[in-house]
């Protein structure tokens, strides 16, 4: 999982970027799992699917970090 720890009251622009699509299957992210910092959907987690390097590179190009 990505590190999502931020101090309470951290301005929105200073918070870690969350993906809008899963980084393994490219499906839309469900908000409860996004809030927890998950990078893969439940099905991909169950299958232990690897993250797609292309999707990860795009996410990182937007300023995200693990």
C-alpha positions in Angstrom: 0.0 0.0 0.0 1.0 3.6 -0.6 2.0 5.7 2.4 -0.9 8.0 3.0 0.1 9.4 6.4 -0.4 13.2 6.7 -0.9 15.4 9.6 -4.4 16.4 10.4 -5.3 19.7 8.7 -2.7 19.2 5.9 -3.9 21.3 2.9 -5.4 19.3 0.1 -2.6 20.3 -2.3 0.0 18.9 0.1 -1.6 15.5 0.5 -0.3 12.5 -1.4 -1.9 12.0 -4.8 -4.4 9.2 -5.0 -4.9 7.3 -8.3 -8.4 7.5 -9.9 -7.9 4.1 -11.5 -6.4 0.9 -10.0 -2.7 0.5 -10.9 -3.1 -3.2 -11.7 -6.3 -3.5 -13.7 -7.0 0.1 -14.7 -10.6 0.0 -13.4 -12.1 3.0 -11.5 -11.1 3.3 -7.8 -13.8 2.7 -5.2 -13.5 5.6 -2.6 -13.3 3.4 0.6 -10.2 1.6 -0.7 -8.7 4.8 -2.1 -9.1 6.4 1.3 -7.1 3.5 2.7 -4.3 4.0 0.1 -4.9 0.7 -1.8 -3.4 0.6 -5.3 -5.1 -2.6 -6.4 -8.8 -3.6 -6.4 -10.0 -6.4 -4.2 -10.0 -8.9 -7.1 -6.4 -8.0 -8.0 -5.3 -8.2 -4.4 -6.9 -11.7 -4.1 -5.1 -12.8 -7.3 -1.9 -11.0 -6.2 -1.8 -9.2 -9.5 1.3 -7.0 -10.1 1.0 -3.3 -10.7 1.1 -2.3 -14.3 4.4 -0.5 -14.9 2.8 1.9 -17.5 0.0 2.9 -15.1 2.5 3.4 -12.2 4.7 5.6 -14.5 1.7 7.7 -15.4 0.6 8.0 -11.8 4.2 9.0 -10.8 4.4 11.5 -13.6 1.5 13.3 -12.0 3.6 13.7 -8.8 2.6 10.6 -6.8 5.0 8.6 -4.8 4.8 5.2 -3.0 
